[in-house]
Amino acid sequence: MALQSKKNKMSKNLLSLLMLITFSFATSCSDDDVVETINETFIIGEWKLASITENDTDVSLNDCELLKSLNFNTSNEVIIKTYAFDSNNNCELDSDVTHSYTIDHSSITINGIMNAEISTPRNETLILKSVENSNYITKTYTRQ
C-alpha cells in the first residue's frame, strides 16, 4: 500500500511540474513579439498615425495630424500624406509626397527625411523610433 501511495504522489508531482512548464511556455510568448529582421513585405500597405511620444512623453495630436498616413508599395516607395486645417477649420490634404525607402534588418531609411528603427508587433502596428534634435521620438501607426 505504501508503494502505491508513493507512486500516486510522484504522479501528482510530475503532473504539477508538467502543468507549470506548459503554463510557463504559454505565457512567455505574446502576440506583441517583434520580428528582429524586417523585410519590405511586412510593411507593404497603408498605415495611419496613431500616436507619437517624445522622450517617453505622449505628444498631443490634433485631428488633422492623426490623418497622416504612410503607404508603402512593392517598388520600395512610400507615399506620405499629411493634413492641416483649412480656413474653415476642416482637415485638408497638406502634402502628398513619394520617397524611396530601404530596410536593413530592423532599420528603415526613408530617402531624405528619416532614419529609424522599425518594428511591426502583431503585423498590425508599425513603430518607428528615431532621434531628432537629441530627442527620442516614437511614432506608432496602425495598419489600414
N, C-alpha and C positions, 0 to 999 in steps of 0.2 A: 504494500500500500504506500509506503514511504517513497518508493521508486516512482510510482505513478504520480504522486504529488509533485516530486521534483521535475518530472517531465512536463507536467501541466504548467508549473511555474516558469520553466525555461521557455516553453512555447509562448506563454503570455509576454515574457520579457522580449523574446525575439520579435513577436508581433508588434509590440510597442516601439521597439527600435526601428523596425521597417516602416511603421507609420510616421515616425519622427523624421526619418530620412526622406520619405516621399513628400511630406509636408515642406521640408526644407528646400527641396528641389523645386517644388511647385511655386513657392513664394519667392524664390531667388530670381526667377525670370519674370520680367514685367512687359507690358505692352509698349512701354516707352523706351525699350532698349534701342540704342542708337547704332546704326551701321557705321563702322570705323572708316571704311573706304567708300566714298560716294562715287557713282558714275552718273553720266548725263541722264540715263533713263529714269533715275529716281526722282528727278525734279521736273521732267517734261510736263507741261501743263500750266494752268493759271493758278496763281497764289495771291491771296488778298491779305493786306496788312492787318494784323490783329492787335499787336502791342509793341511797344518799344520801352526798353529800360536803359538808363544811363547810369553807370556806376551802381548797379543793383537798385536803382530808384525808378519806379514807374514814371513814364512821361505821359502827361495828359494829351490825348489826341482828339481833335475835333472830327466832326462827321466827314468832312472832305478828306482829311488825312487818312481816315480809315477806309477810304475807297481806293487807295493806292494799290496797284497790282503789278505783279511780275508775271510775264508769260514766257516760259522757256520753251523753245522749239527744238526739233531734232537737228537743226543746222547750226547748233551752238550759238544761237542768238537769243537775247532776252528783250522783250518789249516791256518797257517800264512806263506805266501810266500814272500820272499824279493829277490831283484835283484841287481846286481852290474855289473860294466863294466868289460869286459874281456880284454885280451891283445890287441885285435883288436878294442877296444872301442865300442863293441856291448854289449847290456844288456843280461846277462845270469842269470839263477836261482842261487841265492847265498845260500838261506836256504829254507827249506820246513819242518816245524815242526808242530806237533799237540799238543795242550794243552787242558786241560779241562777248562770249564768256568761255572760260576754260575751267575745268575741275581737275585738281591733282590731289588724290587721296581724300582728305577732308577739308581742302581749301578751295575756294572759288575766287576767281578774278573776273570781275566784270570790267571790260576794257575801258580804261579811262576814269572810272568812278569809284571802284571799290575792290578791296581785297578782304576776304573774310573767311572765318572758319565756318563750315557748313555742316548741319546735321538734319536728319529727317526722321524724328521719332514717329513710330506708328505709320509712316508714309503719308500722314495726313497733315503734318506740321513741318514747316521749313523754318529753321533757326539759323540766322546769320549773326555771327559775333565778330566785331571789328573794334579797332581802336581809332578814334577820330579826335584830333586835338588833345591827346593824352586822356581821353575819356573812353571807358569801356562801354560799347554800345551793343545791345542785343535786340535784334528785330525778329519778331515772330510772325510768320504768315501761315494762313490755313489754305488747304487745297480747295479749289472751287469746282 
